[in-house]
Amino acid sequence: MPAPMAELSSVTTALDELTRRLGAMAEAAEAEKDEETSTELYAVERALRGANRRLQKLTTSRTRPR
């Protein structure tokens, strides 16, 4: 059963927000010279960006006519 497009879109939006929040947290940690935390948060941010690109690719390919 294919995933509902509205639900995938909602997840994509939620990932966008989480990614922004993590980026802000990473920047704050970097400003506080907490290198270990900022490094890990940036790594999580990158992973979420990659996941979001994959979701966007999935939703885009399903909305295009074949």
Steps between C-alpha positions, in 0.01 A plus 500: 500500500653835398556759772246783496649809340352735761665303778835497320473874450426546869805293597713705262379820665570360847852399393560852365408648839712249694794565270474876555478454877801268508698743286425782743601278793823405324582865434434585866725216615768616258476856633543362853812312383333163569663326206389148584132597518509724194674230295241239592207736441635597158532129416137441598396808301678363190332163543158663525569711190586182312185328623294799400651506149409134461142565613469798267631290211245231584209742516610683185531178301153389608333825398658512154306344215662182371 
